[in-house]
Amino acid sequence: MKREPTLTPFQLLPTLLPEIEIDAETFIDIRRQIHSQPELGFEVGATAKLVAMLLEKWGYEVHTGIGRSGVVGQLKVGDGKRRLGIRADMDALPIVENTGLPYASQNAGKMHACGHDGHTAILLAAAKTLAQRRDFNGTLNLIFQPDEENLCGAKAMIDDGLFERFPCDAVYALHNMPGVPAGTFRVLPGPVSLSSDVADVTLKGVGGHGAMPHRVKDPVVAAAALITALQTIVARNVAPDDTAVVSVGFIKGGATHNVIPETVTLGINVRAARPETRELVEQRVREIVAATAQAHGVQAQIDYRQLTPPMVNTPEETLLAQQVCAELVGEEDVVVQAPKGLNGSEDFAWMLNAVPGCYLLLGNGEGEFGGCMVHNPGYDFNDQVLPLGAAAWVRLTQRYLAG
C-alpha cells in the first residue's frame, strides 16, 4: 500500500496565512472526500452540491447549474466595482485507480488523476478565509467548472452567460505540476498551453480484390501517403521557434487480408501555441488532404473541429501573479521563463479569450510524493501544497481588489 504523505515544514512559512494553516487538515479531508467520489464530465452533481453548500455556509451568493453543472460563488465587499474571477475544475477521468490509498476512488472506473480535487479544495480554502477577512474592495467571483477533461466545460459556462451574469475584469486559474518541487510556482508570460483541434478524414475510393489492385482506387495507399505528408507541416511550415503538433491517432479501414476497402478514415489531432499558427496548420491540413486525395484518385471528406484555443497569459495579470507568488515563496522559487509552452491543452483558454488573466502552475512535488505524472492510475494530488495554493488566491484577491 502506498504510504500517505505527511505535511512538511514549507507549509508553515511565515508568508502563509494563519487561518489557512489552522484549517489545512480540514481542507485536506475535503480534498480526500472529493477524491474518493470522482465524477466525470458534466455529471459532477455531488461535487457541485458540496461546493455550493460550503460557499453558502460562508456567506457567498451561490448560483448553480451554469453550463449544466457549474457553480459560481459571489462575494461583494465595499463598492463592488472592481471584479475578479478565480476558476477551479471539478471533474475526474475515466481511469481505474491503483494507488491503494485509504481514500482511493469508490466509483469504479473513475479517478481524480489530474488533481482537480486539489484545485477545488484549494479554492474552497481560499474562499473561507476571504469570507472571514473581507479585507478587499470589489466583487469576487469563484468559478467551479465541470468537464475540463473533455475541453467542454469552460465554453459551456461562457455560452450560458458566465461573464454577462458575473462580469470579471480579470480571471485566474491554477494547475498542479508533478515533477516540479513543492513550494514553487511557474508563472509564465504568453503561451502556456496549446490549442486542441481534431479532424476526421475519410478517403473514399473503389474497393476490390487484393490480387487485382489495378482495378481499384486504393484508399489505403492514399491514407499511407497522407500520414507521411501531414508530418511535413510542422517540419516545413511552422517556424522553429514556434510550437505545433500534428498527430494521427487512428486509422480505420478494411476487415480482411484480400479485400481492398472502399473507405479509410484517419483521426488527426492538431495543436498550436499561437492563434495564427493554429490557422496556418488547419489550412495546410486541408490543402494536403485535398492534394493527396487528388493524386491517388480518391475522394476526401474532412470534418475539422476546433475544440479549444491556445491559452495565452496576458502581461499585466501575469506580472501581478508573479509578484504575489514571489511574496509567498521568494523570487527564486517562481519560474517566469522557459519552457513557455506545454503541449497539453486546457479549456481555461476560452476564459482567457474572453477576459484578461493568468494560468499559474503550482509545483506538486518530486519523487514519491507528488512526482507521478497526471492521467496516471498511480497519481495523487500532493496535500502538502494545498495551503500554499490557497494562500496564493487570498493574496491575489487582496492585491487585485485592493481598496
C-alpha positions as CSV (number, residue, x, y, z in Angstrom):
1,M,0.0,0.0,0.0
2,K,1.3,3.5,-0.8
3,R,2.4,5.4,2.2
4,E,0.5,8.6,2.9
5,P,2.4,11.9,2.7
6,T,2.7,13.9,5.8
7,L,2.7,17.7,6.0
8,T,6.1,19.2,5.6
9,P,7.6,22.4,7.1
10,F,7.3,24.5,4.0
11,Q,3.5,25.0,4.5
12,L,4.4,26.8,7.7
13,L,6.4,29.6,6.1
14,P,5.6,32.9,7.7
15,T,4.3,34.3,4.4
16,L,1.4,31.8,4.5
17,L,-1.8,32.8,6.3
18,P,-2.6,31.6,9.8
19,E,-6.2,30.8,9.0
20,I,-5.2,28.6,6.2
21,E,-2.6,26.8,8.3
22,I,-5.1,26.2,11.0
23,D,-7.7,24.9,8.6
24,A,-5.2,22.8,6.5
25,E,-6.3,19.4,7.8
26,T,-10.0,20.3,7.3
27,F,-9.5,21.1,3.6
28,I,-7.2,18.1,3.1
29,D,-10.1,16.0,4.4
30,I,-12.4,17.8,2.0
31,R,-10.0,17.1,-0.8
32,R,-9.8,13.4,0.0
33,Q,-13.6,13.2,0.3
34,I,-13.8,14.6,-3.3
35,H,-11.1,12.2,-4.4
36,S,-13.0,9.2,-3.1
37,Q,-16.1,10.2,-5.0
38,P,-14.9,11.2,-8.5
39,E,-17.4,12.3,-11.2
40,L,-16.9,12.7,-14.9
41,G,-17.6,15.4,-17.4
42,F,-20.7,17.4,-16.7
43,E,-22.0,14.8,-14.3
44,V,-20.4,16.4,-11.2
45,G,-23.6,16.8,-9.1
46,A,-22.2,15.6,-5.8
47,T,-19.1,17.7,-6.0
48,A,-21.0,20.8,-7.1
49,K,-23.5,20.2,-4.3
50,L,-20.7,20.1,-1.7
51,V,-19.1,23.3,-3.2
52,A,-22.4,25.2,-3.2
53,M,-23.2,24.1,0.4
54,L,-19.8,25.3,1.7
55,L,-19.9,28.6,-0.1
56,E,-23.4,29.3,1.1
57,K,-22.3,28.5,4.7
58,W,-19.6,31.1,4.4
59,G,-21.8,33.8,3.1
60,Y,-21.4,33.7,-0.7
61,E,-24.2,34.3,-3.1
62,V,-24.3,31.0,-4.8
63,H,-25.5,30.2,-8.4
64,T,-25.7,26.6,-9.7
65,G,-26.4,24.9,-13.0
66,I,-24.3,27.3,-15.1
67,G,-23.1,25.4,-18.2
68,R,-25.2,22.5,-17.0
69,S,-23.4,21.9,-13.7
70,G,-21.0,24.8,-12.9
71,V,-21.2,26.7,-9.7
72,V,-20.3,30.4,-9.1
73,G,-20.0,31.8,-5.6
74,Q,-20.0,35.6,-5.5
75,L,-18.9,37.9,-2.7
76,K,-19.2,41.7,-2.8
77,V,-17.2,43.9,-0.4
78,G,-17.2,47.7,-0.5
79,D,-18.3,49.3,-3.7
80,G,-18.0,46.1,-5.6
81,K,-16.8,47.9,-8.8
82,R,-13.5,46.0,-9.5
83,R,-14.3,42.4,-10.4
84,L,-12.1,39.3,-10.1
85,G,-12.7,35.7,-11.2
86,I,-10.9,32.6,-10.0
87,R,-11.7,29.3,-11.5
88,A,-11.2,25.7,-10.3
89,D,-12.1,22.5,-12.2
90,M,-14.2,19.7,-10.6
91,D,-14.2,16.7,-13.0
92,A,-12.3,13.4,-12.9
93,L,-11.0,10.9,-15.5
94,P,-12.2,7.5,-16.7
95,I,-9.2,5.7,-15.1
96,V,-9.1,2.8,-12.7
97,E,-7.1,4.0,-9.7
98,N,-4.3,1.8,-8.3
99,T,-2.8,4.0,-5.6
100,G,-4.0,1.8,-2.7
101,L,-4.8,4.9,-0.6
102,P,-7.4,4.7,2.1
103,Y,-9.3,7.5,0.3
104,A,-9.0,6.0,-3.2
105,S,-11.9,6.1,-5.6
106,Q,-15.0,4.4,-4.6
107,N,-16.6,4.9,-8.1
108,A,-15.4,2.1,-10.4
109,G,-13.5,3.2,-13.4
110,K,-13.4,6.8,-12.3
111,M,-10.4,8.6,-10.7
112,H,-9.2,12.1,-9.8
113,A,-6.0,11.5,-11.8
114,C,-5.3,15.2,-12.7
115,G,-5.7,16.9,-9.3
116,H,-9.0,18.7,-9.9
117,D,-9.9,17.5,-6.4
118,G,-7.0,19.5,-5.1
119,H,-7.8,22.6,-7.3
120,T,-11.3,22.6,-5.9
121,A,-10.2,22.2,-2.3
122,I,-7.6,25.0,-2.7
123,L,-10.2,27.4,-3.9
124,L,-12.6,26.4,-1.2
125,A,-9.9,27.0,1.5
126,A,-9.2,30.5,0.0
127,A,-13.0,31.2,-0.2
128,K,-13.4,30.6,3.6
129,T,-10.5,32.8,4.5
130,L,-11.6,35.6,2.2
131,A,-15.2,35.4,3.5
132,Q,-13.9,35.7,7.1
133,R,-11.5,38.6,6.4
134,R,-13.4,40.6,3.8
135,D,-10.3,42.7,3.5
136,F,-10.8,43.7,-0.1
137,N,-12.9,46.2,-2.1
138,G,-14.7,44.7,-5.1
139,T,-16.6,41.7,-6.4
140,L,-15.1,38.2,-6.1
141,N,-16.5,35.5,-8.5
142,L,-15.3,32.0,-7.6
143,I,-16.0,29.7,-10.6
144,F,-16.2,26.0,-10.2
145,Q,-16.2,24.4,-13.6
146,P,-17.3,20.9,-14.9
147,D,-15.9,19.0,-17.8
148,E,-12.4,20.4,-18.2
149,E,-11.0,17.0,-19.3
150,N,-13.2,16.9,-22.4
151,L,-12.4,20.6,-23.1
152,C,-16.1,21.5,-23.0
153,G,-16.9,22.9,-19.5
154,A,-15.5,26.4,-19.8
155,K,-17.1,27.2,-23.1
156,A,-20.4,25.7,-21.8
157,M,-20.3,28.1,-18.9
158,I,-19.4,31.1,-21.1
159,D,-22.2,30.2,-23.6
160,D,-24.6,30.1,-20.6
161,G,-23.8,33.7,-19.8
162,L,-21.0,33.3,-17.3
163,F,-19.3,36.7,-17.9
164,E,-22.6,38.5,-18.7
165,R,-24.0,37.4,-15.3
166,F,-20.8,37.6,-13.4
167,P,-18.6,40.2,-15.2
168,C,-14.8,39.9,-14.5
169,D,-12.1,42.4,-15.2
170,A,-9.6,39.5,-14.8
171,V,-9.7,35.8,-14.4
172,Y,-7.2,33.4,-12.9
173,A,-6.7,29.6,-12.5
174,L,-4.0,27.2,-11.4
175,H,-2.9,23.6,-12.1
176,N,-0.6,21.4,-10.1
177,M,2.5,20.3,-11.8
178,P,4.1,16.9,-10.9
179,G,7.9,16.8,-11.1
180,V,8.2,20.4,-10.0
181,P,9.3,21.0,-6.4
182,A,6.6,21.6,-3.9
183,G,6.7,25.2,-2.6
184,T,7.4,26.6,-6.1
185,F,5.4,28.2,-8.9
186,R,5.7,28.6,-12.6
187,V,4.0,31.8,-13.8
188,L,4.8,32.1,-17.5
189,P,4.0,35.1,-19.7
190,G,2.5,34.4,-23.1
191,P,1.5,31.0,-24.4
192,V,1.1,28.4,-21.6
193,S,-0.7,25.5,-23.4
194,L,-1.6,24.6,-27.0
195,S,-4.9,24.7,-28.8
196,S,-6.6,21.4,-29.4
197,D,-8.4,20.6,-32.7
198,V,-9.4,17.3,-34.2
199,A,-10.1,16.2,-37.8
200,D,-11.7,13.0,-39.1
201,V,-10.6,12.5,-42.7
202,T,-12.5,9.9,-44.8
203,L,-10.9,8.8,-48.1
204,K,-13.3,7.0,-50.4
205,G,-12.1,5.1,-53.4
206,V,-13.2,1.9,-55.2
207,G,-12.7,-1.3,-53.4
208,G,-11.9,-4.7,-54.8
209,H,-9.9,-7.9,-54.7
210,G,-6.5,-7.7,-53.1
211,A,-5.0,-9.6,-56.0
212,M,-6.2,-7.1,-58.6
213,P,-5.2,-3.7,-57.3
214,H,-5.1,-2.3,-60.8
215,R,-8.9,-2.4,-60.9
216,V,-9.4,-0.4,-57.7
217,K,-8.8,3.1,-56.4
218,D,-7.0,2.2,-53.2
219,P,-7.7,4.5,-50.2
220,V,-5.2,2.5,-48.0
221,V,-2.3,3.7,-50.1
222,A,-3.7,7.2,-50.2
223,A,-4.0,7.1,-46.4
224,A,-0.4,6.0,-46.1
225,A,0.8,8.9,-48.3
226,L,-1.4,11.3,-46.3
227,I,0.0,10.3,-43.0
228,T,3.6,10.9,-44.3
229,A,2.7,14.2,-45.9
230,L,1.0,15.6,-42.8
231,Q,4.3,15.3,-40.9
232,T,5.8,17.9,-43.2
233,I,3.5,20.6,-41.8
234,V,5.4,21.2,-38.5
235,A,8.8,20.3,-40.1
236,R,8.4,22.7,-43.1
237,N,5.7,25.2,-42.5
238,V,6.0,26.1,-38.8
239,A,8.9,28.3,-37.6
240,P,11.5,26.5,-35.4
241,D,10.8,28.9,-32.5
242,D,7.1,28.3,-32.7
243,T,5.2,25.2,-31.5
244,A,2.7,22.9,-33.2
245,V,1.8,19.3,-33.2
246,V,0.1,17.1,-35.9
247,S,-0.6,13.6,-34.8
248,V,-2.6,10.7,-36.4
249,G,-4.3,9.0,-33.6
250,F,-6.1,6.2,-35.5
251,I,-6.6,4.7,-38.9
252,K,-9.7,2.6,-39.7
253,G,-10.4,0.6,-42.9
254,G,-10.8,-2.9,-44.2
255,A,-11.7,-6.1,-42.5
256,T,-9.8,-8.9,-44.1
257,H,-6.5,-9.6,-45.9
258,N,-7.6,-10.0,-49.5
259,V,-10.1,-7.2,-49.9
260,I,-9.1,-3.6,-50.6
261,P,-11.7,-1.5,-48.8
262,E,-13.7,1.3,-50.3
263,T,-13.0,3.8,-47.5
264,V,-10.4,4.5,-44.9
265,T,-10.8,7.0,-42.0
266,L,-8.0,8.8,-40.2
267,G,-8.3,10.6,-36.9
268,I,-6.0,13.6,-36.6
269,N,-5.1,15.8,-33.6
270,V,-3.7,19.3,-34.1
271,R,-2.2,21.6,-31.5
272,A,-0.6,25.0,-31.8
273,A,0.8,27.7,-29.4
274,R,-0.5,30.8,-31.2
275,P,-3.8,31.6,-32.9
276,E,-2.0,32.4,-36.2
277,T,-0.1,29.1,-36.2
278,R,-3.4,27.3,-35.5
279,E,-4.9,28.9,-38.6
280,L,-1.8,28.0,-40.7
281,V,-1.8,24.4,-39.6
282,E,-5.5,24.0,-40.4
283,Q,-5.0,25.5,-43.8
284,R,-2.1,23.1,-44.6
285,V,-4.0,20.1,-43.3
286,R,-6.9,20.9,-45.6
287,E,-4.6,21.5,-48.6
288,I,-2.6,18.3,-48.1
289,V,-5.7,16.2,-47.7
290,A,-7.2,17.6,-50.9
291,A,-4.0,17.3,-52.9
292,T,-3.2,13.7,-51.7
293,A,-6.7,12.5,-52.5
294,Q,-6.5,14.0,-56.0
295,A,-3.1,12.5,-56.6
296,H,-4.4,9.0,-55.7
297,G,-7.7,9.3,-57.5
298,V,-9.9,9.1,-54.4
299,Q,-12.4,11.4,-52.8
300,A,-11.8,13.1,-49.4
301,Q,-14.1,14.4,-46.8
302,I,-12.8,16.2,-43.8
303,D,-14.6,17.0,-40.6
304,Y,-12.4,19.6,-38.8
305,R,-13.4,20.7,-35.3
306,Q,-11.8,23.3,-33.2
307,L,-12.0,22.3,-29.5
308,T,-10.1,24.9,-27.6
309,P,-7.8,27.8,-28.5
310,P,-4.3,28.3,-27.3
311,M,-4.1,29.5,-23.7
312,V,-2.2,32.8,-23.5
313,N,-1.5,34.7,-20.3
314,T,-1.8,38.4,-20.5
315,P,1.1,40.6,-19.4
316,E,-0.3,42.8,-16.6
317,E,-2.2,40.0,-15.0
318,T,0.8,37.6,-15.2
319,L,3.1,40.2,-13.6
320,L,0.7,40.5,-10.7
321,A,0.6,36.8,-10.2
322,Q,4.4,36.6,-10.3
323,Q,4.6,39.3,-7.7
324,V,2.1,37.5,-5.4
325,C,3.8,34.2,-5.7
326,A,7.2,35.7,-5.0
327,E,5.8,37.3,-1.9
328,L,4.9,33.8,-0.7
329,V,7.9,31.7,-1.6
330,G,10.6,34.1,-2.7
331,E,11.6,35.1,-6.3
332,E,14.0,32.2,-6.6
333,D,11.1,29.8,-6.4
334,V,8.9,31.5,-9.1
335,V,9.9,30.4,-12.6
336,V,8.9,33.1,-15.1
337,Q,10.7,32.0,-18.2
338,A,11.0,28.9,-20.5
339,P,9.5,26.4,-21.0
340,K,6.9,28.9,-22.3
341,G,4.6,26.2,-23.8
342,L,3.1,23.0,-22.5
343,N,1.9,20.6,-25.2
344,G,-1.3,19.8,-23.4
345,S,-4.4,21.8,-23.8
346,E,-6.7,23.4,-21.3
347,D,-10.2,24.8,-21.8
348,F,-9.5,27.7,-19.4
349,A,-8.2,29.2,-22.7
350,W,-11.8,30.1,-23.5
351,M,-12.0,32.2,-20.4
352,L,-8.7,33.9,-21.3
353,N,-10.0,34.5,-24.8
354,A,-12.9,36.5,-23.2
355,V,-11.2,38.2,-20.2
356,P,-7.5,39.1,-19.4
357,G,-5.9,36.8,-16.9
358,C,-3.3,34.2,-16.0
359,Y,-3.0,30.5,-15.5
360,L,-0.5,29.5,-12.7
361,L,1.4,26.2,-12.3
362,L,1.9,25.0,-8.7
363,G,4.7,22.5,-8.0
364,N,3.2,19.2,-6.9
365,G,6.4,17.7,-5.7
366,E,9.1,15.3,-6.9
367,G,9.7,11.6,-6.5
368,E,7.3,9.5,-4.3
369,F,5.3,12.4,-3.0
370,G,3.9,14.4,-5.9
371,G,6.1,13.3,-8.8
372,C,3.8,10.9,-10.5
373,M,2.5,12.4,-13.8
374,V,-1.2,13.3,-14.2
375,H,-3.5,11.0,-16.1
376,N,-1.7,8.0,-14.5
377,P,-3.5,5.4,-12.3
378,G,-0.9,5.9,-9.6
379,Y,-1.2,9.7,-9.4
380,D,-2.4,11.6,-6.3
381,F,-2.6,15.3,-5.6
382,N,0.0,16.3,-3.0
383,D,-1.8,17.7,0.0
384,Q,1.3,19.5,1.1
385,V,0.8,22.2,-1.5
386,L,-2.9,22.8,-0.7
387,P,-2.3,25.6,1.9
388,L,0.2,27.3,-0.4
389,G,-2.2,27.4,-3.4
390,A,-5.0,28.7,-1.1
391,A,-2.7,31.4,0.2
392,A,-1.9,32.5,-3.4
393,W,-5.5,33.0,-4.1
394,V,-6.1,35.0,-0.9
395,R,-3.1,37.3,-1.6
396,L,-4.0,37.7,-5.2
397,T,-7.5,38.7,-4.3
398,Q,-6.2,41.2,-1.7
399,R,-3.8,42.7,-4.2
400,Y,-6.2,42.8,-7.2
401,L,-9.2,44.1,-5.2
402,A,-7.2,46.4,-3.0
403,G,-9.2,49.2,-1.5
